[in-house]
Amino acid sequence: MRLKVDQKSDALYFRLDESPVAESEEIRPGIVLDFDARDNVVGIEILNLSRRISEEMIRNFKFETA
């Protein structure tokens, strides 16, 4: 898994695995799911990130595992 914040594109991308993306679908404005050839979700992109959360929240992003 990978998580990338692209400040230039103002987007957050969460990649679940490295399977090739076969199709993408915008399920809500600015929320894009990437699917592999078997229709499994392999990535989630959140566009216009700065409108959704503050820059401080982006800088202080925390990763938690249970």
Residue pairs with C-beta under 8 A, 6 or more apart in sequence:
1 14
1 15
1 16
1 17
2 13
2 14
2 15
3 12
3 13
3 14
3 15
3 61
3 63
4 12
4 13
4 15
5 11
5 12
5 49
5 58
5 61
6 12
6 13
7 58
9 47
10 47
10 48
10 49
10 50
11 45
11 46
11 47
11 48
11 49
12 45
12 46
12 49
13 43
13 44
13 45
13 46
14 43
14 44
14 45
15 42
15 43
16 41
16 42
16 43
16 44
17 42
18 42
19 36
19 37
19 40
19 42
20 36
20 37
21 34
21 35
21 36
21 42
21 43
22 35
22 36
22 37
23 34
23 35
24 32
24 33
24 34
24 35
25 32
25 33
25 35
26 32
27 33
30 46
30 47
30 48
30 52
31 44
31 45
31 46
31 47
32 44
32 45
32 47
33 41
33 43
33 44
33 45
34 41
34 42
34 43
34 44
34 45
35 41
35 42
36 42
46 52
49 58
50 58
